[in-house]
Amino acid sequence: MTQDALQAHLDRLRAKFAAELPQRLAEADALLAALRDGDAEALKGLRFVTHRLNGTGGTMGFAALSGAAAALEARLDACLRAGGAGPEDLTAIAAGLAAVKAAA
């Protein structure tokens, strides 16, 4: 693959990631709402979505998004280790998700 072909392929992947980003953020919003409503499994789902935003965002060159997602992922990991998210955690998770959305 030539350098130009590789760059074109990467550009297509970045564009696809950017196009799918609103859907991923909406999924994260829905999981946060479910978590607030007491759905403990939503914590795992939100962590999974955040992990993907962190990793794929970084790979695709969305450094600010990846950084915000990494911080949120760390908070979600702490909640999972603790066995759940309390009221203060929910506030921090909402702020972290807002930071991810602002960086998107």
N, CA, C and O atoms as CSV, one atom per row, in Angstrom:
chain,resi,resn,atom,element,x,y,z
A,1,MET,N,N,0.854,-1.172,0.000
A,1,MET,CA,C,0.000,0.000,0.000
A,1,MET,C,C,0.901,1.237,0.000
A,1,MET,O,O,1.828,1.354,0.802
A,2,THR,N,N,0.607,2.143,-0.910
A,2,THR,CA,C,1.401,3.359,-0.986
A,2,THR,C,C,1.057,4.293,0.167
A,2,THR,O,O,0.028,4.135,0.824
A,3,GLN,N,N,1.917,5.252,0.400
A,3,GLN,CA,C,1.685,6.233,1.465
A,3,GLN,C,C,0.375,6.983,1.228
A,3,GLN,O,O,-0.384,7.223,2.167
A,4,ASP,N,N,0.113,7.349,-0.017
A,4,ASP,CA,C,-1.134,8.066,-0.336
A,4,ASP,C,C,-2.354,7.178,-0.098
A,4,ASP,O,O,-3.368,7.645,0.420
A,5,ALA,N,N,-2.263,5.916,-0.467
A,5,ALA,CA,C,-3.375,4.985,-0.254
A,5,ALA,C,C,-3.600,4.761,1.234
A,5,ALA,O,O,-4.741,4.702,1.691
A,6,LEU,N,N,-2.521,4.636,1.984
A,6,LEU,CA,C,-2.640,4.470,3.429
A,6,LEU,C,C,-3.288,5.701,4.063
A,6,LEU,O,O,-4.165,5.576,4.918
A,7,GLN,N,N,-2.855,6.877,3.646
A,7,GLN,CA,C,-3.427,8.106,4.188
A,7,GLN,C,C,-4.908,8.210,3.845
A,7,GLN,O,O,-5.709,8.627,4.681
A,8,ALA,N,N,-5.274,7.840,2.636
A,8,ALA,CA,C,-6.680,7.873,2.233
A,8,ALA,C,C,-7.497,6.893,3.069
A,8,ALA,O,O,-8.622,7.200,3.464
A,9,HIS,N,N,-6.943,5.733,3.335
A,9,HIS,CA,C,-7.633,4.736,4.164
A,9,HIS,C,C,-7.821,5.267,5.589
A,9,HIS,O,O,-8.905,5.148,6.161
A,10,LEU,N,N,-6.779,5.844,6.151
A,10,LEU,CA,C,-6.878,6.419,7.495
A,10,LEU,C,C,-7.892,7.562,7.542
A,10,LEU,O,O,-8.639,7.702,8.510
A,11,ASP,N,N,-7.908,8.361,6.506
A,11,ASP,CA,C,-8.885,9.465,6.438
A,11,ASP,C,C,-10.313,8.921,6.424
A,11,ASP,O,O,-11.199,9.490,7.064
A,12,ARG,N,N,-10.541,7.829,5.701
A,12,ARG,CA,C,-11.875,7.213,5.677
A,12,ARG,C,C,-12.240,6.664,7.062
A,12,ARG,O,O,-13.377,6.815,7.511
A,13,LEU,N,N,-11.289,6.038,7.726
A,13,LEU,CA,C,-11.546,5.515,9.075
A,13,LEU,C,C,-11.851,6.641,10.055
A,13,LEU,O,O,-12.750,6.509,10.885
A,14,ARG,N,N,-11.114,7.746,9.969
A,14,ARG,CA,C,-11.375,8.904,10.836
A,14,ARG,C,C,-12.767,9.467,10.572
A,14,ARG,O,O,-13.500,9.802,11.502
A,15,ALA,N,N,-13.118,9.565,9.301
A,15,ALA,CA,C,-14.432,10.098,8.946
A,15,ALA,C,C,-15.546,9.191,9.455
A,15,ALA,O,O,-16.577,9.675,9.923
A,16,LYS,N,N,-15.344,7.878,9.366
A,16,LYS,CA,C,-16.338,6.932,9.870
A,16,LYS,C,C,-16.464,7.059,11.383
A,16,LYS,O,O,-17.576,7.064,11.911
A,17,PHE,N,N,-15.351,7.161,12.080
A,17,PHE,CA,C,-15.380,7.337,13.536
A,17,PHE,C,C,-16.124,8.618,13.888
A,17,PHE,O,O,-16.975,8.617,14.778
A,18,ALA,N,N,-15.815,9.695,13.207
A,18,ALA,CA,C,-16.469,10.980,13.482
A,18,ALA,C,C,-17.969,10.909,13.191
A,18,ALA,O,O,-18.771,11.487,13.925
A,19,ALA,N,N,-18.348,10.211,12.135
A,19,ALA,CA,C,-19.762,10.089,11.778
A,19,ALA,C,C,-20.527,9.252,12.803
A,19,ALA,O,O,-21.707,9.504,13.049
A,20,GLU,N,N,-19.873,8.272,13.396
A,20,GLU,CA,C,-20.518,7.398,14.384
A,20,GLU,C,C,-20.472,7.967,15.800
A,20,GLU,O,O,-21.132,7.445,16.698
A,21,LEU,N,N,-19.709,9.016,16.000
A,21,LEU,CA,C,-19.532,9.583,17.329
A,21,LEU,C,C,-20.841,10.032,17.974
A,21,LEU,O,O,-21.052,9.741,19.151
A,22,PRO,N,N,-21.727,10.725,17.263
A,22,PRO,CA,C,-22.997,11.106,17.907
A,22,PRO,C,C,-23.791,9.899,18.426
A,22,PRO,O,O,-24.412,9.977,19.486
A,23,GLN,N,N,-23.773,8.808,17.697
A,23,GLN,CA,C,-24.472,7.597,18.135
A,23,GLN,C,C,-23.817,7.025,19.395
A,23,GLN,O,O,-24.519,6.603,20.313
A,24,ARG,N,N,-22.496,7.006,19.451
A,24,ARG,CA,C,-21.789,6.491,20.628
A,24,ARG,C,C,-22.066,7.366,21.850
A,24,ARG,O,O,-22.238,6.858,22.958
A,25,LEU,N,N,-22.108,8.675,21.644
A,25,LEU,CA,C,-22.383,9.585,22.757
A,25,LEU,C,C,-23.828,9.447,23.232
A,25,LEU,O,O,-24.103,9.531,24.429
A,26,ALA,N,N,-24.739,9.238,22.304
A,26,ALA,CA,C,-26.140,9.004,22.684
A,26,ALA,C,C,-26.259,7.703,23.469
A,26,ALA,O,O,-27.024,7.625,24.431
A,27,GLU,N,N,-25.517,6.694,23.069
A,27,GLU,CA,C,-25.508,5.426,23.801
A,27,GLU,C,C,-24.986,5.637,25.222
A,27,GLU,O,O,-25.530,5.083,26.177
A,28,ALA,N,N,-23.937,6.433,25.354
A,28,ALA,CA,C,-23.389,6.729,26.677
A,28,ALA,C,C,-24.409,7.488,27.525
A,28,ALA,O,O,-24.559,7.206,28.714
A,29,ASP,N,N,-25.104,8.443,26.924
A,29,ASP,CA,C,-26.154,9.181,27.641
A,29,ASP,C,C,-27.240,8.235,28.142
A,29,ASP,O,O,-27.687,8.343,29.284
A,30,ALA,N,N,-27.659,7.313,27.291
A,30,ALA,CA,C,-28.707,6.358,27.670
A,30,ALA,C,C,-28.236,5.449,28.804
A,30,ALA,O,O,-29.006,5.129,29.709
A,31,LEU,N,N,-26.985,5.039,28.752
A,31,LEU,CA,C,-26.446,4.194,29.811
A,31,LEU,C,C,-26.335,4.963,31.126
A,31,LEU,O,O,-26.590,4.402,32.191
A,32,LEU,N,N,-25.962,6.224,31.064
A,32,LEU,CA,C,-25.911,7.039,32.272
A,32,LEU,C,C,-27.312,7.188,32.867
A,32,LEU,O,O,-27.488,7.095,34.082
A,33,ALA,N,N,-28.290,7.417,32.022
A,33,ALA,CA,C,-29.673,7.523,32.507
A,33,ALA,C,C,-30.117,6.218,33.171
A,33,ALA,O,O,-30.765,6.236,34.217
A,34,ALA,N,N,-29.765,5.094,32.559
A,34,ALA,CA,C,-30.115,3.795,33.134
A,34,ALA,C,C,-29.403,3.583,34.467
A,34,ALA,O,O,-29.983,3.045,35.410
A,35,LEU,N,N,-28.156,4.004,34.536
A,35,LEU,CA,C,-27.394,3.882,35.779
A,35,LEU,C,C,-28.048,4.717,36.881
A,35,LEU,O,O,-28.170,4.271,38.021
A,36,ARG,N,N,-28.458,5.915,36.531
A,36,ARG,CA,C,-29.142,6.778,37.509
A,36,ARG,C,C,-30.460,6.161,37.971
A,36,ARG,O,O,-30.901,6.382,39.099
A,37,ASP,N,N,-31.083,5.382,37.080
A,37,ASP,CA,C,-32.352,4.726,37.425
A,37,ASP,C,C,-32.144,3.413,38.181
A,37,ASP,O,O,-33.107,2.701,38.465
A,38,GLY,N,N,-30.906,3.097,38.504
A,38,GLY,CA,C,-30.643,1.917,39.321
A,38,GLY,C,C,-30.209,0.675,38.572
A,38,GLY,O,O,-30.071,-0.387,39.180
A,39,ASP,N,N,-29.990,0.774,37.277
A,39,ASP,CA,C,-29.546,-0.380,36.491
A,39,ASP,C,C,-28.044,-0.567,36.681
A,39,ASP,O,O,-27.247,0.118,36.040
A,40,ALA,N,N,-27.656,-1.485,37.553
A,40,ALA,CA,C,-26.245,-1.699,37.876
A,40,ALA,C,C,-25.441,-2.168,36.656
A,40,ALA,O,O,-24.255,-1.856,36.548
A,41,GLU,N,N,-26.064,-2.906,35.748
A,41,GLU,CA,C,-25.367,-3.387,34.554
A,41,GLU,C,C,-24.982,-2.244,33.620
A,41,GLU,O,O,-24.063,-2.386,32.814
A,42,ALA,N,N,-25.671,-1.126,33.721
A,42,ALA,CA,C,-25.359,0.023,32.869
A,42,ALA,C,C,-23.953,0.549,33.131
A,42,ALA,O,O,-23.334,1.130,32.240
A,43,LEU,N,N,-23.444,0.351,34.343
A,43,LEU,CA,C,-22.083,0.784,34.673
A,43,LEU,C,C,-21.072,0.068,33.781
A,43,LEU,O,O,-20.144,0.688,33.263
A,44,LYS,N,N,-21.256,-1.236,33.606
A,44,LYS,CA,C,-20.363,-2.002,32.730
A,44,LYS,C,C,-20.494,-1.546,31.279
A,44,LYS,O,O,-19.498,-1.404,30.570
A,45,GLY,N,N,-21.723,-1.319,30.850
A,45,GLY,CA,C,-21.938,-0.865,29.485
A,45,GLY,C,C,-21.319,0.491,29.227
A,45,GLY,O,O,-20.707,0.712,28.182
A,46,LEU,N,N,-21.476,1.406,30.180
A,46,LEU,CA,C,-20.904,2.743,30.031
A,46,LEU,C,C,-19.379,2.672,30.020
A,46,LEU,O,O,-18.719,3.405,29.284
A,47,ARG,N,N,-18.833,1.788,30.838
A,47,ARG,CA,C,-17.377,1.623,30.847
A,47,ARG,C,C,-16.897,1.092,29.495
A,47,ARG,O,O,-15.859,1.525,28.995
A,48,PHE,N,N,-17.640,0.162,28.905
A,48,PHE,CA,C,-17.265,-0.395,27.605
A,48,PHE,C,C,-17.283,0.683,26.519
A,48,PHE,O,O,-16.343,0.794,25.733
A,49,VAL,N,N,-18.346,1.465,26.481
A,49,VAL,CA,C,-18.454,2.536,25.477
A,49,VAL,C,C,-17.324,3.544,25.670
A,49,VAL,O,O,-16.697,3.977,24.703
A,50,THR,N,N,-17.071,3.912,26.917
A,50,THR,CA,C,-16.017,4.885,27.216
A,50,THR,C,C,-14.646,4.342,26.835
A,50,THR,O,O,-13.811,5.071,26.299
A,51,HIS,N,N,-14.418,3.074,27.109
A,51,HIS,CA,C,-13.151,2.437,26.744
A,51,HIS,C,C,-12.927,2.515,25.234
A,51,HIS,O,O,-11.826,2.818,24.775
A,52,ARG,N,N,-13.965,2.245,24.484
A,52,ARG,CA,C,-13.851,2.309,23.014
A,52,ARG,C,C,-13.592,3.736,22.535
A,52,ARG,O,O,-12.797,3.951,21.620
A,53,LEU,N,N,-14.261,4.707,23.151
A,53,LEU,CA,C,-14.009,6.103,22.779
A,53,LEU,C,C,-12.568,6.492,23.092
A,53,LEU,O,O,-11.926,7.206,22.321
A,54,ASN,N,N,-12.071,6.019,24.220
A,54,ASN,CA,C,-10.699,6.304,24.615
A,54,ASN,C,C,-9.721,5.717,23.599
A,54,ASN,O,O,-8.896,6.438,23.039
A,55,GLY,N,N,-9.814,4.435,23.368
A,55,GLY,CA,C,-8.853,3.759,22.494
A,55,GLY,C,C,-8.963,4.157,21.038
A,55,GLY,O,O,-7.969,4.517,20.408
A,56,THR,N,N,-10.161,4.094,20.506
A,56,THR,CA,C,-10.328,4.413,19.084
A,56,THR,C,C,-10.110,5.895,18.843
A,56,THR,O,O,-9.538,6.285,17.825
A,57,GLY,N,N,-10.562,6.722,19.776
A,57,GLY,CA,C,-10.336,8.160,19.637
A,57,GLY,C,C,-8.854,8.487,19.562
A,57,GLY,O,O,-8.433,9.291,18.730
A,58,GLY,N,N,-8.066,7.866,20.426
A,58,GLY,CA,C,-6.628,8.101,20.400
A,58,GLY,C,C,-5.991,7.612,19.112
A,58,GLY,O,O,-5.143,8.289,18.531
A,59,THR,N,N,-6.403,6.438,18.671
A,59,THR,CA,C,-5.861,5.862,17.444
A,59,THR,C,C,-6.188,6.723,16.227
A,59,THR,O,O,-5.380,6.846,15.306
A,60,MET,N,N,-7.373,7.313,16.231
A,60,MET,CA,C,-7.826,8.104,15.088
A,60,MET,C,C,-7.383,9.570,15.154
A,60,MET,O,O,-7.711,10.359,14.268
A,61,GLY,N,N,-6.643,9.929,16.198
A,61,GLY,CA,C,-6.112,11.286,16.278
A,61,GLY,C,C,-6.994,12.270,17.030
A,61,GLY,O,O,-6.774,13.478,16.943
A,62,PHE,N,N,-7.984,11.784,17.762
A,62,PHE,CA,C,-8.860,12.647,18.557
A,62,PHE,C,C,-8.312,12.677,19.985
A,62,PHE,O,O,-8.892,12.089,20.898
A,63,ALA,N,N,-7.187,13.371,20.163
A,63,ALA,CA,C,-6.457,13.325,21.437
A,63,ALA,C,C,-7.279,13.867,22.600
A,63,ALA,O,O,-7.297,13.260,23.671
A,64,ALA,N,N,-7.955,14.990,22.413
A,64,ALA,CA,C,-8.737,15.571,23.511
A,64,ALA,C,C,-9.876,14.641,23.915
A,64,ALA,O,O,-10.138,14.456,25.103
A,65,LEU,N,N,-10.539,14.068,22.948
A,65,LEU,CA,C,-11.615,13.121,23.222
A,65,LEU,C,C,-11.068,11.912,23.971
A,65,LEU,O,O,-11.654,11.474,24.961
A,66,SER,N,N,-9.962,11.380,23.508
A,66,SER,CA,C,-9.361,10.218,24.144
A,66,SER,C,C,-8.961,10.526,25.584
A,66,SER,O,O,-9.175,9.703,26.475
A,67,GLY,N,N,-8.391,11.689,25.816
A,67,GLY,CA,C,-7.991,12.071,27.167
A,67,GLY,C,C,-9.168,12.183,28.111
A,67,GLY,O,O,-9.111,11.709,29.246
A,68,ALA,N,N,-10.241,12.814,27.640
A,68,ALA,CA,C,-11.447,12.950,28.476
A,68,ALA,C,C,-12.067,11.581,28.739
A,68,ALA,O,O,-12.523,11.303,29.848
A,69,ALA,N,N,-12.081,10.733,27.719
A,69,ALA,CA,C,-12.634,9.387,27.887
A,69,ALA,C,C,-11.769,8.561,28.834
A,69,ALA,O,O,-12.294,7.758,29.605
A,70,ALA,N,N,-10.460,8.744,28.788
A,70,ALA,CA,C,-9.565,8.009,29.690
A,70,ALA,C,C,-9.845,8.374,31.145
A,70,ALA,O,O,-9.867,7.507,32.019
A,71,ALA,N,N,-10.058,9.663,31.395
A,71,ALA,CA,C,-10.363,10.095,32.763
A,71,ALA,C,C,-11.692,9.508,33.235
A,71,ALA,O,O,-11.805,9.051,34.373
A,72,LEU,N,N,-12.689,9.523,32.365
A,72,LEU,CA,C,-13.983,8.943,32.714
A,72,LEU,C,C,-13.855,7.436,32.907
A,72,LEU,O,O,-14.447,6.877,33.830
A,73,GLU,N,N,-13.102,6.788,32.059
A,73,GLU,CA,C,-12.910,5.343,32.183
A,73,GLU,C,C,-12.279,4.995,33.527
A,73,GLU,O,O,-12.661,4.007,34.153
A,74,ALA,N,N,-11.323,5.795,33.971
A,74,ALA,CA,C,-10.687,5.547,35.263
A,74,ALA,C,C,-11.707,5.642,36.400
A,74,ALA,O,O,-11.675,4.838,37.332
A,75,ARG,N,N,-12.612,6.624,36.324
A,75,ARG,CA,C,-13.642,6.759,37.355
A,75,ARG,C,C,-14.597,5.562,37.312
A,75,ARG,O,O,-14.984,5.033,38.355
A,76,LEU,N,N,-14.967,5.147,36.125
A,76,LEU,CA,C,-15.862,4.000,35.982
A,76,LEU,C,C,-15.191,2.718,36.489
A,76,LEU,O,O,-15.839,1.882,37.119
A,77,ASP,N,N,-13.909,2.570,36.215
A,77,ASP,CA,C,-13.181,1.406,36.722
A,77,ASP,C,C,-13.187,1.398,38.246
A,77,ASP,O,O,-13.368,0.347,38.862
A,78,ALA,N,N,-12.992,2.558,38.853
A,78,ALA,CA,C,-13.012,2.650,40.316
A,78,ALA,C,C,-14.383,2.256,40.860
A,78,ALA,O,O,-14.476,1.567,41.876
A,79,CYS,N,N,-15.430,2.686,40.195
A,79,CYS,CA,C,-16.786,2.319,40.616
A,79,CYS,C,C,-17.008,0.817,40.497
A,79,CYS,O,O,-17.611,0.204,41.377
A,80,LEU,N,N,-16.528,0.232,39.424
A,80,LEU,CA,C,-16.676,-1.212,39.250
A,80,LEU,C,C,-15.917,-1.967,40.333
A,80,LEU,O,O,-16.420,-2.959,40.862
A,81,ARG,N,N,-14.716,-1.512,40.669
A,81,ARG,CA,C,-13.955,-2.161,41.739
A,81,ARG,C,C,-14.669,-2.025,43.080
A,81,ARG,O,O,-14.601,-2.920,43.923
A,82,ALA,N,N,-15.354,-0.898,43.271
A,82,ALA,CA,C,-16.060,-0.644,44.529
A,82,ALA,C,C,-17.414,-1.347,44.586
A,82,ALA,O,O,-18.052,-1.393,45.637
A,83,GLY,N,N,-17.841,-1.884,43.468
A,83,GLY,CA,C,-19.112,-2.605,43.441
A,83,GLY,C,C,-20.311,-1.760,43.080
A,83,GLY,O,O,-21.446,-2.213,43.226
A,84,GLY,N,N,-20.093,-0.547,42.615
A,84,GLY,CA,C,-21.213,0.289,42.185
A,84,GLY,C,C,-20.872,1.766,42.245
A,84,GLY,O,O,-19.773,2.156,42.640
A,85,ALA,N,N,-21.835,2.572,41.845
A,85,ALA,CA,C,-21.661,4.021,41.802
A,85,ALA,C,C,-22.633,4.675,42.768
A,85,ALA,O,O,-23.845,4.473,42.686
A,86,GLY,N,N,-22.088,5.458,43.680
A,86,GLY,CA,C,-22.917,6.207,44.613
A,86,GLY,C,C,-23.295,7.563,44.040
A,86,GLY,O,O,-22.926,7.878,42.909
A,87,PRO,N,N,-24.020,8.368,44.799
A,87,PRO,CA,C,-24.459,9.680,44.315
A,87,PRO,C,C,-23.308,10.584,43.869
A,87,PRO,O,O,-23.407,11.252,42.840
A,88,GLU,N,N,-22.218,10.607,44.637
A,88,GLU,CA,C,-21.065,11.431,44.244
A,88,GLU,C,C,-20.438,10.905,42.961
A,88,GLU,O,O,-19.996,11.679,42.111
A,89,ASP,N,N,-20.404,9.586,42.829
A,89,ASP,CA,C,-19.876,8.985,41.603
A,89,ASP,C,C,-20.726,9.379,40.405
A,89,ASP,O,O,-20.199,9.726,39.347
A,90,LEU,N,N,-22.034,9.325,40.573
A,90,LEU,CA,C,-22.925,9.674,39.459
A,90,LEU,C,C,-22.701,11.108,39.006
A,90,LEU,O,O,-22.716,11.396,37.809
A,91,THR,N,N,-22.493,12.006,39.963
A,91,THR,CA,C,-22.206,13.401,39.619
A,91,THR,C,C,-20.895,13.499,38.844
A,91,THR,O,O,-20.815,14.206,37.839
A,92,ALA,N,N,-19.866,12.786,39.315
A,92,ALA,CA,C,-18.570,12.812,38.646
A,92,ALA,C,C,-18.637,12.150,37.266
A,92,ALA,O,O,-18.002,12.612,36.318
A,93,ILE,N,N,-19.399,11.083,37.164
A,93,ILE,CA,C,-19.545,10.403,35.879
A,93,ILE,C,C,-20.259,11.314,34.877
A,93,ILE,O,O,-19.864,11.392,33.714
A,94,ALA,N,N,-21.297,11.992,35.326
A,94,ALA,CA,C,-22.007,12.930,34.443
A,94,ALA,C,C,-21.076,14.039,33.986
A,94,ALA,O,O,-21.092,14.423,32.817
A,95,ALA,N,N,-20.260,14.561,34.903
A,95,ALA,CA,C,-19.294,15.618,34.529
A,95,ALA,C,C,-18.264,15.070,33.560
A,95,ALA,O,O,-17.880,15.755,32.612
A,96,GLY,N,N,-17.812,13.846,33.785
A,96,GLY,CA,C,-16.854,13.236,32.882
A,96,GLY,C,C,-17.419,13.018,31.494
A,96,GLY,O,O,-16.736,13.225,30.491
A,97,LEU,N,N,-18.678,12.596,31.446
A,97,LEU,CA,C,-19.318,12.411,30.138
A,97,LEU,C,C,-19.497,13.761,29.443
A,97,LEU,O,O,-19.342,13.855,28.226
A,98,ALA,N,N,-19.818,14.789,30.198
A,98,ALA,CA,C,-19.935,16.128,29.609
A,98,ALA,C,C,-18.595,16.572,29.033
A,98,ALA,O,O,-18.557,17.209,27.981
A,99,ALA,N,N,-17.497,16.244,29.708
A,99,ALA,CA,C,-16.177,16.577,29.198
A,99,ALA,C,C,-15.854,15.812,27.907
A,99,ALA,O,O,-15.250,16.358,26.984
A,100,VAL,N,N,-16.261,14.560,27.861
A,100,VAL,CA,C,-16.066,13.766,26.632
A,100,VAL,C,C,-16.849,14.405,25.485
A,100,VAL,O,O,-16.328,14.563,24.381
A,101,LYS,N,N,-18.088,14.765,25.750
A,101,LYS,CA,C,-18.924,15.364,24.698
A,101,LYS,C,C,-18.361,16.708,24.249
A,101,LYS,O,O,-18.408,17.043,23.065
A,102,ALA,N,N,-17.832,17.473,25.193
A,102,ALA,CA,C,-17.246,18.771,24.825
A,102,ALA,C,C,-15.993,18.601,23.956
A,102,ALA,O,O,-15.690,19.448,23.115
A,103,ALA,N,N,-15.281,17.507,24.169
A,103,ALA,CA,C,-14.067,17.257,23.394
A,103,ALA,C,C,-14.351,16.622,22.038
A,103,ALA,O,O,-13.473,16.564,21.177
A,104,ALA,N,N,-15.571,16.150,21.853
A,104,ALA,CA,C,-15.914,15.435,20.610
A,104,ALA,C,C,-16.012,16.377,19.414
A,104,ALA,O,O,-16.291,15.934,18.300
